[in-house]
Amino acid sequence: MGWFGTRPAWRSEVDAALEPARAVDRKRTENVARFILTGRPSAIVKEIDALAATAGGRSWTAALVPRKGTAAAFQPLVRQLGRMPAEVGLRWGIVVHVARDFQPWEYGLGTVGGGQWVESLLKALQRATAGADLGGLTFDVVTRILAAEGVPEEELLRAAFRPEASGHGRGEACELLLRLPGFGAAVASHAAALVPLMERTGVDARLQAIRMLGSLTAEELAAFTPQVVELATASAAQVRTAALPLLDRLGPAALVELRRMAREGKPEQRLAALTQLWVRAADDDARAELLALASADRAASVRGLAERWTAERRPLASAADAAPAADSGSAADAGSAADAAPAGDSGPAADAARAAMTPAQGALAYQPAPPPQWSCLTPEADDWLARFVRTADDLITAQNRRVEEAASRARAAGQPVWPWMEQRAAPLGPNGLKELRALLASPQPPPRTPAHHTPQAVSTALLRMIPEPALSPPAVVKVLAHLGRLLDGDRLSGFGGNLINQHHRATGAPSLLELERLLQDLGLDGWTAIAPLYFWPGLWDNLGGSFAPEKVWPYFAEHLDDLLSGRGISALQAGTRHPAFFTAIASFPEPPAAAVEALYEMAFGTSKTDRTRAQAALERHPGREQRAVAALADGRAGVRTAAAAWLRTMGTPASVPALEKALAKEKLDAPTGAMLDALAALGQPMEKYLDRDGLAARATAAVAKGLPTALGWLRWDALPTVRWADSGAPVPLPVLQWLVAQAVRARSPEPNALLRHYCALLDPTDREALGQWLLEAWVAEDLRPSPGGSAIASKGVLAVAAACAGRGAAPVAAAYLKEWYGQRLAQGKALIGMLAWIEHPSATQLMLSVGSRFRTRGLQAEAAAQAEALAERKGWTLEELADRTIPTAGFDETGTLPLSYGERVFTAHLRASLTIELRDPDGTMIKSLPAPRRTDDEACAAEAKKNLAASRRELKGVLELQRTRLYEAMCTQRAWPAGDWQRFLAGHPVMRFLVERLVWVADLPDGARLLFRPLGDGTLTDVADAEVVLPDDAVVRLAHEVTVGAEAAAAWQAHLVDYEVTPLFRQFGKGRAPLPVRVAGEGAAGSRVAGEPAGSDRELADFQGHLLESFALRSRATKLGYVRGPAEDGGWFMTYRKPFPTLGLATVIGFTGNPLPEEDRTVALTTLTFEPEPAGPGGALPLAEIPPVLLAEAYDDVRQLAADGTGFDPDWERKSEYR
């Protein structure tokens, strides 16, 4: 650029910042530089604006704005802004604004300075400095630029406090302001103008005010003490929780204002203020004063606080007498408005007695992280570096060769040579090794190298070698930083976090606190750099997710305010907390007091998901029973409902008096049902609390007030006739309407004790017909084409179906799940919740099937959770639940199903071939049931045909599911006590035909072993046809070649052939999986002593490079019980998974990948691994931990997949386009 005279230093920085744009259009960029520095030519502004609206010009205009890949070029400019004339910064801001790189929805400050250019400038500054030093950039520098255009400082501050200023994509400007030195002082100096903005009542407005006060020091925050106290005692739990860190920062300065609020505020404010004062009380005298103040309060809810404080010092049974029951006439419960109120926003009332219920907790002491030893070139590290460079260079050479071959093929075929075909990666070579050695030898931390392109081969070498223990954590950080794979802006990159996880698994280091210390030496903020990866790992395991608790909690103790307020983590600021929030809290030896209060907020809150997780996190917290008892007296129906449900889960008999007292005063259906559920779970008879005689009057009065609008679709006149079981009298319609209505208001597909009790009084046949009719009507409404297109608002109807329906429910639910699994997740979960309460084996088995193996992970998880809950209710294990609920398809213990036509009775007989044989009353075999005669009962004949059809359907389902269950039992080596095996398998009318086609092993207490096969006459035989007597104390398992040896396996194979027994599945003849020597040990059974197979101690890669077509892979994998793995980057999936829930793991077969939607293409198999199920942190499990039978079966699965292809191809990476 032809400048005349002296060139100020900042002119060079302007030129440097424009280099990315100059590379696209040099001439126009020169004009931009002149405009920024001199104001001329001004026409360039309109030119930029016009080009930004065109596809061709956007590549240049976008380069004028800092972006992820170009931010470093702008950093010198930003650091010099304070030395520039304000007009230069202003003109740069104008250029950034007209370049239009920000979408309209990304603006949140509103109009500042007559437009949005101010926010564009702030966004650009944030992008340029994210993860970098601010240098000389301060709030004063920004306001001087604004002043050059006549924009006052106060206007910017007022805009920053707008509730719209933050949110999805709109927070960059506020993030910058919070980082700028001088911002807090400016906010304090304009307190008079900002205080009115903090008095807005909306939750979003208050949360934004809390956020903008978050960077103020205690001295600066003092100007807002009354407002902070107002926020900390607000009615919204989300606001209160977010404001508590500010209240803590004020310290003693907040006490005076809290005392004023405790005397002069509204009742809910007084209650919250007294609670906070109690937490901060210095001694017993202070508590006595607060107790007296609460006792004398004019509001019953505040006086109740004093009662609860007192009650909490007594045993639980005594506390029940002291806890006041809900006032049925309170405004909170008046009419249907209370029903519609958010049923769990506990409000200040749920803060009751916090301090008394939370014992004083000792300091959570931990050792601070030691200063990093940055000089880390040990002999082991030096050897690692040499091997790493050698490995990376070999991979780079192979990568370049493949790229060159691809380019040559394209040229030969006359096809385009894409840019990636022209790129060649440079090897690290001796110079690269020299640089790495010098870096590790240096006592200084590595420079903050921005993320840059790294050859895939280098990344692959890192993935292979970082898990080795040769490097210390500082060395790992140095290597990753040097290669550009450590950081992503101001945070750890996903790739870097993944390698830190892998290194930790191998070495146990670093802890999160030690990692923070390392990154702080690089100038990073410890929370911003680490926390996002703990909560949102992206494609990788979450950072620290597999660490031991003592390696996690000190970091969160250091950042407790950040954790509770969710600083910078949108997942923690949303209505439902991220699961990792609860994992972080659970890592503490004991929950810190501030976290306990946040957990109790959620334990009685509106989010069902948060309630469950918070209650689980508080499981070992002392006084939780007292907290729940106290909450039974809360003025809000949702809180009382949650408290009763929690007491049911706790199962504390001493809570019965409190529940009974609350129930006696309760007038609303939802809390009543929850209280009855708790009492029933605690062994109390329902007849003690329910009034059958007064039901009709109560139901009529309730229905007269109106039915829920969500039931507008239900045709009450089409309900089937329902009678009482004891009298045969018809059930009045209002009673049925009331049962359905209260279930819908409860918003759950699971019936409470009230509903279950009344439904149990109905005629069994009528009850089942009612449940089936409601289920089918609900499904029809849900699938009815309409603008809404959903019946999820009335999912409570399914609770009535759950309490009434029988064998007909499972086919309806199964068909729905099969058809709509990917589009109606909420409805699918509701149906699974219904199945868990239907007292019929077919419903239970369907739920177990979905929980064991289903393509939609959310539905699978819901079914697994419901199955665990059902097993717990019945006092069984999951395996016992599965055994005890196998449907019989209607057959008795002899395998006979009577089919009555009235006087004539036909019979269906289950044969060993698992087919049904029909016989007439004379015993003559017939092909089908005949038409009824005149003397037959037509209704009975129709019912007989219906039962036969249902039996055929049920039998088919049993065979499909139980074959899979038995195969999984073999893989996992499930053990049955001999008595259970005889009763639930060998003695089952259907299962006995399956177990007869398998070979079993009985382990005896003295160590002896019996191998046997059941026969059709009920006896057992060994391989030599001798009878086997099964001792009562034996333990029975399915046989497998791995467990019985090759000789016994061969003998049993011959036995099965001789007796023409078709095995249910193959138990013998597959061999063993060849383990790596370092896993199996030299000479160990199943190991390769001649050399290791491809793979590691966590994977087997014997079939890596075997080619086949993707659709053939999908077909075979599906038949073998595998489901498609999750989609990864770019919509590709690269695994098939077969879960084994009882072991908590899944077999994972890797291949080179296929995009979604799938296409038939050549792919290659890669590795066989085993991962946690459900998928979570930790990656592949060591092969040594996998049951040998499962390992052998999984290995055979891969062998079958490979056999469907063309075999191994040394050029597999190219042919499968694997890069």
Buried (B, 14 or more C-beta within 10 A) or exposed (E): EEEEEEEBEBBEBBBBBBEBBBEBBEEBBBBBBBBBBEEEEEEBBEBBBEBBEEEEBBEBBBBBBBBEEBBBBBBBBBBBBBEBBBBBBBBBBBBBBBBBBBEEEBBBBEEBBEEBBBBBBBBBBBBBBBBBEBBEBBBBBBBBBBEBBEBBBBBBBBBBBBBBBBBEEBBBBBBBBBBBBEBBBBBBBBBEBBBEBBEBEEBBBBBBBBBBBBBBEEEBBBBBBBBBBBBBBBBBBBBBBBBBBBBBBBEEBBBEBBBEBBEEBEBBBBBBBBBBBBBBBEEEEBBEEBBEBBBEBEBBBBBBBBBBBBBBEEEBBEBBEBBBBBBEEEEBBEEEEBBEBBBBBBBBBBBBBBBBBBEEEEEBEBEEBEEBEBEBBBEBBBEBBEBBBBBBBEBBEEBBEBBEEBBEEBEEEEEEEEEEBEEBBEBBEEEBBEEBBEBBEBEEBBEBBBBEEBBEBBBBBBEBBBBBEBBBBBBBBBBBBBBBBBBBBBBBBBBBBBBBBBBBBEBEBBBBBBBBBBBBBBBBBBBBBBBBBBBBBBEBBBBBBBBEEEBBBBBBBBBBBBBBBBBBBBBBBEEBBBBBBBBBBBBBEBBBBBBBBBBBBBBBBBBBEBBBBBBEBBEEBEBBBBBBBBBBBBBBBBBBBBBBBBBBBBEBEBBBBBBBBBBEBBEBBBBBBBBBBBBBBBEBEBEEBBEEEEBBEEBBEBBEEEBBEBBEBBEEEEBBEBBBEEEEEEBBBBBBBBBBBBBBBBBBBBBBBBBBBBBBBBBEEBBBBBBBBBBBBBBEBBBEEEEEEBBBEBBBBBBBBBBBBBBBBBBBBBEBBEEBBEEBBEBBBBBBBBBBBBBBBBBBBBBBBBBBBBBBBEBBBBBBBBBBBBBEEEEBEBBBBBBBBBBBBBBEEEBBBEBBBBEBEBBBBBEEEBEBBBBBEEEEEEEEBBEBEEEBBEEBBEBBBEBBEBBBBBBEBBBEBBBBBBBBBBBBBBBBEBEBBBBBBBEBBBBBBBBBBBBBBBBBEEEEEBBBBBEEEEEBBBBEEEEBEBEEEBBBBBBBBBBBEEEBBEBBBEBBEEEEBEEBEBBBEBBBBBBBBEBBEEEEEBBBEEEBBEBBBBBBBBBBBBBBBBBBBBEBBEEBBBBBBEEEEEEEBBBBBBBBBBBEBBBBBBBBBBEEEEEEBBBBBBBBBBBBBEBBBEBBBEBBEBBBBBBBBBBBBBBBBBEBBEEBBEEBBBBBBBE
